[in-house]
Amino acid sequence: METVNGLAEALSTIAEGGSSVGVLARLVEILRDLSGAREASLYLLNEESGRIELCCSTSPEAEAEVVSPPGSEKQEEVMRGVLREPILDRFNRVRGVLSLVFELGADPEVDAVVPAIADAVRIVLERRDSHDREEALIQIGSALDLVQSEEELISKVIHVAEKVLRLEACSIFLLEPSTDRFVLRGTTGALKKRVGQLSYAREEGFTGWVCHVGKPIMLDDPQSDPRWRGKYVEIPSPQVASFLAVPILSRHGSIGAIRVLRRKTGNRLLDNSFTRYEQRLLQTIADQIAAALENLHNITRIIHSERMAAWGELSAKSSHMIGNRVFALKGDVNEMRHLLDQQDDSKEALRKLQKSLQTNLSRVEEILQDFRDFLGATQLSVTYQDVNQIILETIEEVFPKRTDVKLVLDLKPLPLVRVDEKKMRRAISELIENSLSHMDLGDLTIRSSVNGKLTIEIEDNGPGVAEEHKAAIFQPFFTGRARGMGLGLSIVKGIVDAHGGTVTEEGKPGSGAKFIIVIPVRES
């Protein structure tokens, strides 16, 4: 009856849940009490080191590590005062060891109790693994909804795959339509420096076969398979213990593959083979990649469509504006020819013409520069930068030396973040110049801070933005200034959008404008 009650308590402990460490510790205590052992301990396999290490014990003096594997006959072990029971997962792989210490010569009844508690521990471990994997998949699903580029997508996928699957190497290959080859787009290990360079033809090796056929391959000791080539592998070919590759499938067929490897180990307790469960898990991640890539491509098509429409409007407007300036320039040139034909001294008139020519040429240059900046706003070259330093250098360039406007800085310490320095400088300078163009005196306040995301605020005491204009100010060609094409704030939005961020205007009409840039932080 005591054994039945004890096992019932063990089942109740599992059902109650709580932290896995707390549940495991209680199961070890129940095992000690039911078995009559002097002490009981649980050791779990550290899959990274291949060592069986102490998890919890009823004895403060328990050994930190079990070196020898279980396997002797139970009664013989009990007679020597120690009993060890392996904990096996559903694939019959060792996950840990239960260790009991008895008084010498003891003859306890352990046949029913120890396997039952071992099964209970296995259930807790599987539940913990399942929870961790579920959380990781939720995390990757949420993260993939927010990625702004293929590079960022691949980086996040590899990070989660390593976390979920205990890998030595992970690589992602994607189809390059122009060459009809599957190109390495992201990896861990020795191939990192060759991302974008290595590729497989269709059906070339295991990887090319998975990419082309759209079916998975899972092999233990892949070198024994006659198809193995080991052409591009992240670890030396003789060290590869298990190979798994799953296709990345879009609506139109296979567009690539995720390939993962595990290394051979000298520890006979550590089975490095991939399982069918892990294959399904990796296929789920691959399906998420396919969906995220589809979203990215759809967004790219939408942006391209929008920018092509804006291009047409930009071309028409710029053609009109440049045409006006060219007409004025032609008039100036004709006037200059007339003056040069005169015999009298016309230096003063020529000087006026020179000034007019210079002004009109400057206007044409400004139009062309706005044109270039608008088209290139979303093309980034990111590196780790000190954004506060970018702000200070931009102020030095654009803030007037003599002005009645007072500059107020509130720059909080920032980590280095990945931004395009030139484009970010352009966005900040545009907002500063925008504020200065609408105020003759007052405060221009620039703030920076970071709290999960980088925030830059530029606030002025000018007239502000009317409520009916707030939704339109970031659209191309909207302007409240006499000069320019109305592309400045549109360029700012394009730059911030390309960084995966947002820019908004949150000032009060009549009290000043307040532009807020928020971009994700990827720290160095």
N, C-alpha and C positions, 0 to 999 in steps of 0.2 A: 504493500500500500504506500509506503514511504517513497518507493521508486516511482510509482504511478503519479503521486502528488507532485513529486519533484519534476517529472517530465511535463506534467500539465502546467506547472509554473514556468517552465522553459518556453513552452508554446505561447503562454500568455505574455511572457516578456517580449517575444518576437512580434506578437500581434499588436502590442502597445506602441511599437516603433520607438521613437526617440532617436537620439544620436546613436550611430552604429557602434561607436566605441563604448558607450554606456551599456548597450545591449550585450555586446560581446563580453564585457567585464562581468556582467551579471551571470551570463551563461557559464563562465569559468568558475564562478563561485558555486553555482548549482552543481556543476560537475564534481567539484571537490567534496561537497557535502554528500552527494549521492554515492560516490565511489568509495568514500572513507579514506581518501588520499590525504596525506599531510599537507600537500600543496598542489595546485594545478596552475598551468600556464598555457597561454595561446601564443604561438609563433606564426607569423604570416610571411609569405614569400614576397620579398622585394623584387619586383620584376625587372627593375633597372640594374640592380647589382647582382641578382641571382642568388642572394643570401636569404636564409630564413631567420627573421629577426623578431624579437620579443614585441608583442602587441599589448598584452595585459597578463597579470599574474596575481595570485593570492599571496605570493611571497615577495617581500621587498628585496630579497637576495637572489631572485631568479637570474639565470644566465641571460646575457643580452642576445645571444645567438645560439641556435642549434646547428651544429656542423654536420653531424651524421644523420642520414635520412632514416625514417621509420621503416620497419620491415621484419623485425624479429617476431617470434611467436610471443603472444601476449603473456602466457603464464610464465615463460622463461624470463621475460622482462620484469614482471611483477616480483618474481623471486629475487631479482637483482635490485628491486626497489624503485624501478622506473618503468613507466609505460608510455609509449608514444603512439598516437593515432593520426594517420594522415587525413587531411581534409581535401577531398577531390571535387573538382567542378563537374559540370554535366558532360564535359569532354574527357573526363578521367585524367585531368591534369592536376598536379599538386598545387594547392593554394596555400597550404599551411600545415601546421602540426599542433595537436593537443598533447601536452606533456603532463604526466602525473607522477608525483613522487610519493612512495609508500614507505611505511616502516618495513624494515627487512623481515622477511618471513611471512608477511601478510598474505592473506588469500581472499581478497575481496571479490565480489560479484561485479564484473565490469563488462561482461559481454553485451548486455542490453543497453547499459547507460552510456558508455563511451561512444559507440556508433551513433546513438540518437542525438547526443549533444554535438557530435561532429556534423551531422546533417543539419542541425539547427544553426550552427556557425556558417555552414555553406549557404543556407538560405539568406542569412543576414548579409553575407558578402555579396551574393548575387543581387540582392535588393539594393545594396549600396552601389554596386556597379551599374545597375539599371538606372538608378536615380542620377548618377553622375553622367551617364551617357545621354539620358533624356535632357538634362540641364544643358549639356554641351550642344545637343542638336537644336534646342530652343535658342541658345546663344548664337549659334551660327545662322539660324533662320532669321533672327532679329538683325544680326549684323549684316547679312547679305542684302537686306532690304534697304540699307543705308549706304552701301558702297557706291562710290562715284566712278570707279575705273576698274578695268580688268585686273590691273596690277594689285590693287587693294583687295579685290575679291579673292584672288589666288592666295595672297598672303594670309588672309583670315582662314581660308579653308585648310591650308597646310597646318596652321597653328592648332585648329580644332582637331584635325585628324590625328596629329601627334598626341594630343591630350587624351583622346578617346581610345586610341588603338595601340598604344605602346609600340612605337616604331623606331627603327634605326634610320629609315629613309622614306621620304615621300616626294613624289614628283607629279606634276600635272602637264600633260601634253594637249595642245589644241590645234585644230586644223587651220592651216594658212591657205586660204583658197587660191591665192595667186601662184603658189608652187605645188598645191595639192599634196603637201606633206604635213605631218603632225609635229609641231615645233614645241620644244621644252619652254614653258612659260613660267614655271616656278618650281623650286626644289629645295631640299635640305642637303647638307653634306657637300661632297667633293665637286658636284656639278654646278654649284651656285654661280661660278664665274662664267659658265657657258650657257646661261639662260638666254634664249633667243637665237642661239647658234646651232644647237644640236637638234636633229629632227629624224623622224622615221618615215620611210615610204609606207604605203599601204601594204599590210601583211608582212612587213619586215620585222622579224623577231616576234617575241610574245607581245611586246608593246604595240607594234604596228598592226598585229593581227587583231588585238582587242579594239584598237582605234577604228580599224576598217570594218570588221565584222559586227561590232557592237555587242559582243558577248564577253563575260568575264573569264579570267583564267586564275586558278589558284593551284600552286604547286609547292610541295615540300621537296627540298633538295633538287631545285630546278636544273642544276648542271647535268643530272642524269638523263634529262629529256633530250633527245637528239635535235629538237628544234631550238635549244638554248644557244644563244650566240654571245650573250654578255657584252654587247657592243657598247652601250652607254649605261653603266650602273654606278650608283652612288657609293657603294662599298665594293671592295675587291670581290670578283666573281667567286673564288673558292670559299669565301666567308658567308655567302648568301645561304641561309637556312630555309627561308620560305618566301615565296613570291606571290603577290596578289595584285591583279589589275582589273579594274571595272570600267566600263565605257561611260562616257558623258553623252547622253542621248537627248537630242533636241527633237522637235516635231518633224524635222526633215531628215533624221537619221543620226548616226554617230558623228560627233564633232570633236572627239578626243578621248582621253582616259586619265584616271588617277592610278598611279602605280605606287605600291608600298612594299618595303622589304624588311625582313628581319635577319639578324646576324646569327651564325652558329655560335653555340656556347659550350663550354666544357662542363657545365653543371648539368648532371643527368636529371636533376629535379626540374629544370626549367625547359619546358616544351615550347619551342619558339614557333610552332606551326600556327598558321592562321586557321580560323574555323569558319564554318558556313555562316554562323551568326555574325562574325566580323565582316564577312563578305557582304551580307545584307546591309550591315551598318554603313560600310563604305559606299555601297550603291545608293543608299539614302542620301549621303553627302554629295555624291556625284549628281543625283537628281536635283538637289538644291542648287548646285553650281549651274546646271543647265538652265534652270528657271531664272537664276540671277543674271546669267549671261543674256538670256532672252530679254529680260527687263532692261539691261544696259543698252542692248542694241536697239530696242524700241525707243528708249529715251534719246539715244543718239540720232535716230531717224527723225524723231519729233523736233529735236533741237535743230537738226540740219534743215528740216522743212521750214521751221520758223525763221531761221537765219537766212535762208534763201529768199523768203518773202521780204524780210527786212533788207536783204541785199538789193532786191529790185527797187524798193522804196528809196534806199540809200543811193543807188545809182541814179535814179531820176532826180532826187533832190540835189545830190552833189553835182550832177551834170548841169542843172540849172544854175547853181551857185557859182560853179567854176566858169560856166558860160558867161555869166554877168561880169565876172572879174576879167575874163579874157577880152570881152567887149570893151571894158574900160582900159585895159592895157593897149588894145589896138588904137583906141582914141588917143592915148598918151603918145604912142609911137608916131602916129600921123602928125600930132601937134609938134613933136620933136623934129620931124622931117621939115615941117613948115618953118620952124624957127631957124633951123640950120641953113635954110635957103635965104633967110634974110641977111642983109648986110650989116644991120645995126647990132649993137651989143645986146645980147639977150641972155646973159648969164643968170640973172635972177629968175627969169621965166624957166630956164633949164633946171635950175635948182628945185623949183616947185614941181616940175615934171618928174625929176629924179625921186623926189619924196613920194609922189603919187605912185610911181612905178614900184618903189620899194614896198609901200603899203599894200598894194594889190597883190604883189608876189607873196608877201607874208600871209595874206588871207588865203591864197591858194595853197600854200604850204600847210597852214592850219587845217584846212579842209582835208587835204590828203593825209595828214597825220591822224586826224580823227577817223578817217576811213580805215587806215591801217590798224589803229588801236581797236576799233570795233570788231574788225574781222579776226584779229588775233587774240581777243580777250580770253577765250576759253582754251588756248593752247599753252599749257603750263610746262615749266621745267623746274620741278620742286627740289629743294635742298633744305637741310636743317638751318634755320635762321633765328636770330634774335630780333623779334618783331619790335620790341621797344627801340632798338637801335635803328631799325628801318624808319620808325616814326620820327625819331630825332633827326636823322639825316634828311628826311623829306621836309620837315619843318625848316631846316637850314636852307634848303633849296628854294622853297616857295613862299615862306612867310616874309612879308616885307620888313626891311630894317627900320623904316620910319613909318609908323602908323599909330592911330589912336586906338586901335584894337589891342586889347590885352590878352596875351597867351597864357592860359592856365593849364598846367600839366599834372596829371594824376596817374602815373604809370606804375603799376604794381609789378613786382618781380615775376618774370615769365620763364618757363622752360624753353629750350630750343624746339621749334616746331617746323614741320615740313610745309613750306610755302614757296611760291615763285617770287623771289625777291623783287624783281623788276616790275612784275604785275601788281604785287601788293603795294609797292611804292607809288605806282600809277593810280591805284584806287584811293589811297590815302590823300595824295596830292589833289586829286579831283575834288574830294569832299572838302578839303581845306580851302581850295580856290573857290568852290561853290559858296561856302560860308562867307568868305571875304568879299565876294562880289555883291552880297546882299546886306552888308553892314559897313558903316563908317566908323563906329566906335562901339564899345562894349567888350564883353568877354568871349573869347573862343576857347572852349575847354576840350581837351583831348584826354581820354581815359583809356587805360588798358587793364585787363584782369584775366584770370584764368580760374575756372571751376568746372573741370571736365571739358570745357570748351573755351577757346580764346575769344574774348570780347573786346572790341575797339569801339569807343563812342566818340563822336565829334559833334559838339553842341555849341550853338551860337545864340546871340541875342538879337538876331535879325528879325524880319517880319514873319518868319516861319512859312509853312506850307499850308495852303488852304485845304480844308477837308476834301473838297471836290477834286483836288489835284493829287492827293496822296497816292491814289491807285495808279496814276498815269506817269508819275515823275521818272520811273525807271524804264519807261518804254522809249524806243528810239524816236528821236526827233521832237520829243517834248522839251520845251525850253521856256524859261521866263526871262532869258537874257536876249538882248538885241543881237549880239554876236554869237557865232557858233552854229553848229548843226543840231544841237540838242541830243548829242550822243554821249555826253560825259557820264551821266548817272547810269545810262544803259551799259556803258563800258564797265563801270564799277560793279553792276549786278552780274555781268558776264564773268568777271574775274572772281567774284565771291562765289558764284554758283559753281564755277569750275573747281574751286577748293572744297566743294561739298558743304558750303555754308549758306548763310542768309544775310541779306542787308535790308533793313527797314528804316522808315522815318517815323519817329514817335514824339516829335515836338508838338507844342501847342500853338495853333495859329495865332499870330500876333505877339507871341512871346519868344519865338526863335525856333530854329530847326534842330533836330537831334537825330543824327544818323547812327545806327547801331549795326556793326558787322559782327557776326558770330560764325566761327569756323571750328570744325572738329580739331582736337589736339592729338597728334601722334608724336609723342615725346621721343627724344633720342635715347 
